[in-house]
Amino acid sequence: MVERDTRFAQESYWQARYDTDDTTVENIATAGAHDWYMDYSLEPSSALRNILQSCAPVARFPRVVDLGCGDSTLCREMARDGYMVVGTDAAASAGAAQRALFAGGVPPFVHCRTSALPFGTASCDIAMDKGTLDALLCSGDDCRARELLAEA
């Protein structure tokens, strides 16, 4: 059985997770980039990269918002593939972690809640929740992942 952690719903918890000066929780920013399940590797064998490029090719869907980006490599690697990516997170320290880890190649970061995005209607082509897509791909359910992308 999966244990629940009520801290995950608190913005202060995530702020502390990416703040290198905060010692109240396990800090993941000092360990390097953190991708929860799968990374969007620039290697041809990446399941995440392959399914995104198949279902949402950059030529048709260039503008991406990565919701809850944390310090993941996703924004930077998608930008290298030609997508125009903006990372968002409720923890401002996630943006600082992105800048520290990826100096010189960091896509824009916006500190905001996912429930209150500061973007206009139709200002992006893809709103990406990597955790959900990762979970499906890690389970081997490529069909469901493709259905999810088609619904969006």
Summary of the structure (lengths in Angstrom):
residues: 152
radius of gyration: 15.3
end to end distance: 30.8
largest distance: 44.1
contacts: 436
relative contact order: 0.18
helix: 41%
strand: 11%
